[in-house]
Amino acid sequence: MKKIFVMILAVSAYLASCTSPYYPEYHPIIALGAETSNVVLESDENFCKLAIISNVEYDATIISGSEWLSFADTEGTVRVGSGNEHVEFKHLQNNNNKRVARLVLSAGARRDTINFKQKGRFEDYLAIHDDDKVLFSMENGTRMPVSWEGGEISFRLRTSCMDHELSAWTSDKTVVNGFKFENGVCTFNVAVNDELQPRIIPFRILYVDGWGDTRTLELSIRQEYNPDLADIE
């Protein structure tokens, strides 16, 4: 009888320890993820499979791009899965530039995002439309000769982007500023050069492509100085 009583005390102590602050309740570790975080797809209509690794039941949700990416075995944008499996998707043909759809795997507080990056029928491009010697000097990079007086400068771009998708950066906004894009023409202002030597100011034309990557066109101006200032010296 004494042995039974001791056993009951031991079991009670163990159960109490499992709920005490010194012995927190056990929670299993959630394993959830995919074989890759970036799936690259061709531009044609087709099916693809994604290996998902999980030790619990999870939700797979297409949070963007559902107009062209869908689950092959269920309708809607949410699919419930469990354990390790290969999930099949269908993607429609892309007749435009590259694009991306996003899938989120979730179980409890665990989340994992997978990007489905589909190639476009046409490649993105951004270049100078006319790089002849009148506008640009190809020596030591692509540079635009500008007189010491400055003023408004413009040149045409060859690009697959819309005007509102383009932006500009310059190393010195006091010299080069006021960038505008209209019908594929880039226009900006250059300040007067009051220095006693030519100056080179880099600038960039940028856009973010359909996969979220920033593309840049590296350019610069080479501005002459006022020869009258040299005579004054």
C-alpha angles and dihedrals in degrees: 000000000000090000091052091051091051090050091051090051091049093050091046091051091050093050091047091050091054091060098037122104088247092059108037120202113274117250119189116238113251114227113197132152148104135254090253138009093215122051113188116207132190119241096252127090111268148123129267136184130221122199110225122193118204141146094198141045110278143179122239111201128184100217097177137014095035089140089074106015121062142157113268096215103040141034124239131039098280127071127180115219139173135202127345113336146142112248117203124217135188122218127191126227116279113218094173137052123313118295141184136221123193130218123193123203113201137179120161107317092338117106133172127182124210123192120213104203113193122195118233131234087244128041119238114248139180123181144133110282095213118020098173122144093262093067106021139031112215092199112115091356133319107320131169115219110227128183120241090253093065116191133150115344127188138177136170124253128211103217145142090218130101116242093251091055093062126085136170140225129192134184092226119031091182089068105028119033147123098070116189131176121204128161091343094308120122115210127183142155129248121200124229114274107234093168125105094240139045117271134211118210118186121216136174138211110214142184136170113236127218092272093054095255119136115235121197140194109207114215140150142189125235107206122195122224128242106270090204089067090059090053090052091055 
